[in-house]
Amino acid sequence: MPSSILPPPTRFNFAQHLITVNAARPAKTALIDDHGQTTYGELADQIRRFASGLQALGLRREDRVFLLMQDGADWIVGFLGALYAGVVPVALNTLLTAEDYAFMLENSRAQAAMVSGPLLPTLQTAMGQVPHELKAVIVSHPASGLPNGTMNFAAIVSGHAPQVTPANTHADEAAFWLYSSGSTGKPKGTVHTQGNLYWTAELYGKAVLGLRESDTVFSAAKLFFAYGLGNALTFPLSVGASVVLMAERPTPQATFKRLTAHQPTVFYGAPTGYGGMLASPDLPAREQVNLRLCSSAGEALPGEIGDRWTAHFGCEIIDGIGSTEMLHVFLSNRPGDVHYGTTGKAMPGYTLELRDENGHVVGDNAIGDLYIRGPSSALMYWNNREKSSETFQGAWTKSGDKYTRNSEGYYTYAGRNDDMLKVSGIYVSPFEVEATLMRHPAVLECAVIGKTDSDGLVKTKAFIVLKDGQSLSEAEVKAFVKEHLAPYKYPRFIEFVEELPKTATGKIQRFRLREKEAAAH
C-alpha cells in the first residue's frame, strides 16, 4: 500500500465521508442532470433527509433496498442516503427483464425499492412474481400520477428533517450490492463494504487519474455498473469535482451532446462506445470539446481505437481493467505512460499474479490466469458459497481473465477463461484476432469464438460488423489476418452480421454467439 494513503478509520461511513470532504464548498456545483443542477450543500442536505425518510418507513440497518433508477441526481441521493442510514442499496441494471428483477428481489430479500418512473411497470410485474411484499416503493420522476402503494422520491426528501448523525458503520461492513452480469447462469449478488468505495477513490481516482476539484466528469458507463459507480460518484465527489449525468442510452449523438454542451474535462467510456463514436459522421471536432483525459474499461481497448481517438482529440485514453468483484480498475495504463494494445501495469496498492492451470506463477510472455490482491475486494457472492470459494481465495481474487506480461511489466489481455481457444494444440487469444481485424478500415466491430469443424476440431470463427457503405469478402479477411498474425490464428469461419449481442454496459456477449453456434448444429 502506498505509504502516502492512509486507510479509512475503523468506524467509517462513506456518505458522511463525502459530506465532510465537501463541507467547505457548499455552493459548488456537484451534479448536472437532465432536470437541473445540485450544489454540494444541497446534496448533503438531500442525503440526510432521504436517510431520515428511509428510517421513517421502518427500514432498519442492513436491510436491502432495490435501486432501479436511471442516472440522475436522485440515483446518487438514493445510494448515499441509504449508506448514510446504514441501509444497503442494491444497484440494478436498468435494462433487464421483470423475471430478472423477480429473481433479484427474492435473492436479496429487498425490503423496499427506489425506481425511476419509466421503470415502475417492469418492477411491478417483478413484484407480482415474488411472495414477500415491499415496505415501500419510492418513485423518482413519475411519468404521471403515482399508483396506489407508491411514494414520490422528491416528497420523501422534502418531507423529512435531515438526519444529523450517520449510522455508525464499520469500514468492513456490508454497504451495497452490485449484481455481476456473468457470462452464464444467474447473476451473483456481489457484496461490497463502506471502505471499498474509499479505496478505489484513493488508489485510482486520485492516484492514477489525478482527478481534481476543477474537473467536470462525464461517464457513458451507467452508475449501476461498477465502473460507472466509481466514474460518476465515488471519484469526482471525493475531490469536489462536478458530474454530468445522463438518463438516456449513451448513443454517440447523446454522448456528443453532453461533451459539447457541458464541456467535461474527463470522459469515461467503453471500447465499443469509443469505436461507435469514431465511426459517427457527427463526431465533434477537437476544438468543440474540452477533454484533458479519457478512460476506458469493461473490455480491452483495441490499440487502433486508442490511436485514432488520440489523433482526433489530442488526449489519451487510459485503458484499464476492473471487475464487479474488485469494484473498479486494478490494472491500468497511466497518463503519460499509455501503451495502446496493453492494459498497462498493476496499480498502486494492488498485487497481480499470472498462474497456470496448476496454480503456479508463470513467467514473462506466458499466458496465465489473472489473480488480484487488493483492498477493494468484495466480501462474497450472496448465498453462493461455491462461486464465492472459486473467486475469493483468501487474500486473492481470481478474475476469470487471461493475460500475458512482458519483461517491462506491461500486461496484455488474452481473453476470458471461457473464451480462450486451443487450435492445433496451441492457445489462441480471441482478443488478439479481434484486435487485428479491427485494424482493417472496413471493420466496425467484431467478435471471435471457437467453432468445432467437421472433424471435431476447434477453429476460430469471426463475426464481423462492417462500417456503413463498406464491403469485404471472406478471402480478404483471411488474407488480412495472415499478414499480421501467425497463420494458424486466422479465422477459418467468417460471418458478416448487422450487430453483435451485448450487455447493457456494452460488453460483447461471446457466450451468446457460442449458444447460436451450438443451436445451429
C-alpha angles and dihedrals in degrees: 000000000000107000091224092064115077119205118245116266117268092252103052136158113187095204090054089046091058092046090052097048091050098042092105094056105053094147096048115109109252103171135026114187139156091282101047142279134314124201124216090251092052091046093054091049094049093048091054093044093050090049088055090049093053091051091047088057090060097257112151133204112289093016111138120236126190117240105197102159142132116246113281143106092289090060090057094043090049095048096045093039089057092048090048090054094045090247116137116237116208105208111211137199106251095213101063130107130260088253090057092051091046089057091048093047090054094041095049097034087220112196097202141007138223110203139171115241096247091052096049097092091055091048091049090053089051091048089056090059098057129070102226124074126228120239091222143001110206114197123206115208097347113211092229137337117349115258118238113281096027132104134212115251093214091050091053089054097045095040099060134064115241115272103238100199122050123222109279093241128174120240088238094046120119104262109166143351134229120191111226113227092218124186097255140012130018119334116263123232103233111203118212133184136233090250096052091070090054094050096051091049093050099041101040112010094049107018099043109020093034094217115188140185093263092060126103110202133198126187123196086191108086126243094248088064114083089232093051094045090061094039098052104025120015100041104039096040090051090063102031097254125149121254129211112209127193126193098194128077114285097249116163091255094049091047094048089052091059095041092056101034100046099026098219115196095207125044128187123200145145127252094255090053094048090051092050093049093049089051093050119103087217094063106142121239118252092255092055093067136051102215120155097167140011131196132205133191140138093086135005115294114235109236091230091062092048093050093049093047093050092046091053103040102023094231132104127246108225101214117201143153129234136154143215087252094055092036096226146001119330100163119046153148113247135223107277091013104070118150105184111216091037131077092226126230138320112286123242109277095027130094120202132197132184112212135186127230090280094052096256120139111251127218132242118308093014122119113245142162111268118238124184133202116191145123099261098065117133120249096234148304107280114253092350110106094164096056092038091055092048094051106030105053107175109288091349132082119205107222101197089231129115121218143168124218124206127216091268093057099255115141124218122198116244101178140269120306090251093043099055114108130208108211117181088347094305126107114247120194111222088205092058090055091045092050089053093049090050089062090068109098093224096054120094100173138349144178129198126206137163120270124189112231128213090277093055092252124134116244131170121265123193125207108200133193111198126212116255112283094012128120132193135174127222090244091054091050093051093046092049093053093046089055092059107029139041107286095245090062098063115112110260091195126043131186124182111215137179094232143353125239111255141178120246088264094056101258115143110245101222090173088065089056090049090051090051091053092047092051091051090059 
